[in-house]
Amino acid sequence: MRPWADPEPDPDPEPDPDPDPDPEPGVASATVRVPVSVVKSRIQLGLHLSMREAVARAVRNGLGSGGGLYAGFRATVVLDSSYACVQFFFLEQLRALALRTAPTPAGGSRPSSPTQLGAGANAAIGFFTGVCAAIVTEPLDVVRTRLMTQGKNPHFQYDGLLHGLQTAARREGLYSLWKGLLPRLLTKAFGSVIWYTTYMEARRWYTREPHAAGARTTQIR
C-alpha cells in the first residue's frame, strides 16, 4: 500500500478560461427579441391598447423606421454585445480575486478552480458581476428603450444610439442616462446569481469535481 497525495495546488491559480463573447449570437437573438420588446414597451407605456394594435401600427410604419418593429435594433445589438463584454470582464476579475483570497479549509486544499469555490462564493461572484455590468451598460439601455418607443414623441427624436446619448446628456444631464437603474440592477444582479451559480454547480457535478473543503488524501491499494 502506497500513500498518494493530491498534487499541491498552484499558489496563484488562474480561473478556467471561458469562451470569448461572440457578437453573432447577440445579433441572432436581437432579431427575435427586438420586435417583442418593441410591442411590449409600447403597450406598457399606453401607446397602444392591445398587442394586435401595436403590431399592426408597427408593420404599417415599416420594419426599420422609428415606429417599426425593429426600431432600436442596432442599439440592442450594441447593448447586448457591450453587456456580454463587460460581464465577462468582471466575471474573470471576480473569479480570480475569489481564488486568490479563498482560505484553505482544515483537512482540505485551497481552491484551484472556480468549481471548487462553492455555491456561496459563486453566488457572490454572480451578484457583483450583474451589478457592475448593469451600472456600466445602463445608458445604452435607456437610449435603446427610448428608440424603441419614441415614435412621434416630441421629447425623444433620436437619430440613433450615439445621437440619443448626446442629446439626453445635453438636455437632461448625465443623471438621465441612469434613470431606472434600480429595477434593472435588481433584475440583472439576481438573474446573474441564478444562472452563474447553477452553471458552476452543474459543471462541478458533470466533472465530478469536489469542493475544496471536500478534497482529501486518498489511498491507492
N, C-alpha and C positions, 0 to 999 in steps of 0.2 A: 504494500500500500504506500503510495507516494502522495504527499500533500501537494495540492496545486492551488495557488492563489490567483485570483483575478489580477490582470495587469494593472499597475498603478495608473490612475487617470492623469491626463495632461493637466499640469497645474494651471494652465491658462487656456481652457478649452474654447474652441470656436463653435458657434452654433451651426447646426446642419444647414447646408445651403438649400434654399428653396428656388424654384424656377423664377426667373425674372418676369415681372409683369409684362404681358403682351397686349398691345392695343387692339389686335384683331378681334378677340372675344368681346371686348368692350364695344366695338363698332357693331358686331352682330347682335349683341344684347340691346344696344340702343335702338336698333332698327325695330325691335319688337316692343320695347318698353316705352319709347317716346310717345307714340300715339295714345297709349293707355294713360300715361301721365298727363298728357295734354287734356284729354277728355275729363279725367278725374279732377284735375286742378280747376278747370273752368266750371265744373258743376259745383265744387266746393265753394268757389267764390261767388256763386249765384249768377254767373254769366249765362247759364242755360238751365232749364228746368228739368231736363232729362238727358240720359245718355244718347238717346236717338236724336234729339235736337242738336246736341253738341257735336256728334259725329257728322250729321248732315250739314251743319254750318261749316265745319272744318273742311269737309270734302268740297263744298262749293267754293271755299276760299282758296283752294289749291293746296297741294301737298307741302310745298316748301315755303309758302308765303308766311307772313306774320301771323295769320289766323288759321293756317293749315294744320293738318295732323302732325306734320314733322317740324313744327315751329320749335326752335331751340335744339334741333338735332345736333348741330356741330358743338354747341355749348355742352350738351350732355356727353358727347364723346370726350371732349376736353376734361370735363369734370370727372368722369369715370376713370380716365387714364391717369389724371393727376392724383385722384384719391388712391388708386392702386399703388402708384409710385411712392406716395407719402406713407401709406400704410405699411408697405414692405420695408421702407427705410426705418421707421420707428420700431417695427416688429423685430428686425435684426438687431437694432441697438439695444432694445429692452431685453431680448433673449441673451445677448452677450453679457449685459450687466447682471442679469439674474444668475448666469452660470459662474461669473467671476466672484460674486458675493455670496453664493449659496454655502451654507455651513456644511461641515462633514458630520453626519449623524453618528452616534455611538454604534459600533458594530457594523457600520456600512461604509460607503465610499462617497467621495464628493461627486456630485452630478457632472457627467462629461457630455451629456446630450440633452437637448430640450425635453425629450420624452421622459427623462428621469427627474424633472423638476417637480412633478406632482400637480394635481388639479388646481390647488390653491394658487401656486405660483403662475401657472399658465392662465388662470382666470384674471389675475392681476395684470399680466402682460397684455392679454386681450383687451382688458378695460382701458388701460392707458394708451394703447395703440389706437383704439377707437376715438378716445378723447382728442388726442393730438391730431389725428387725420381729419376729424370733423372741424376742429378750430382752423386748421390751415386752409381747408377747401371750402369753408362756408361762403366766402364772397362769390365763388363760382356758382354755388348752388342758388344763392339769392338771385343773381342775374339770370341764371338758366330758368328759374321759375317765372321770373318776370317776362322773359322772352316767350315762354310758352303761353302766357295768359294775357299779354298786353293787347292783342287785337287792335282795336281803335281807341284804347285807353289813352287819353292825352297826357297822363302822368308818365307813362313808360313807352316811349317811342324809340327803342334801341335798334340800331342797325346790326348789332352783333355783340358778341361777348365782350370784346375789348372796349367798344363804344359804351356798352352798358356799365362796365366797371368805372370808366372815366366819368360818365355822366352822373352816376349815383354818388360817387365820391365828391364831385364838384357841387352838386345841387343839395345833397342831404348830409354830406360829411362822411368820413370814413366809417363811423359807427354804423351807418345804414347797411354796410356790406356784411355785418354780422347780426342783422335782425333775424329773429327766430332761431338763434343758435342753441338755446337751452333744449327745446324739444328734439332737435336733430342730434345734439350732444348725447342725450339720454338714449335715443334710438341706436345710434352708432356704437356707443360705448357698451351697452348691454348686449347688442347684437354681436359685437366683436367678442365679448366674453363667451357667448354661447358657441359661436362657430369655431373659435380657436381652441377652446378647452375640449370640445367634442372631437375636433380633428386630432389633437395631440393624444387624447386618451384612446381614440380608435387606432391611431398609428402605433401607440405603445402596445395595445392589445394585439395588433396584427403582427408586430415584430417580436412579440413575447419578451419585450424588454422590461425588466423590473424597475421600480422607483429606486433611487439611490439608497434610500433608507432600507430597502429590502435586499440589497446586494450583500451576499455573504460568501465566505470562503467555502469552496466545495472540496470534496474528496473524490479522487479517481481511483477506483479499485482495479 
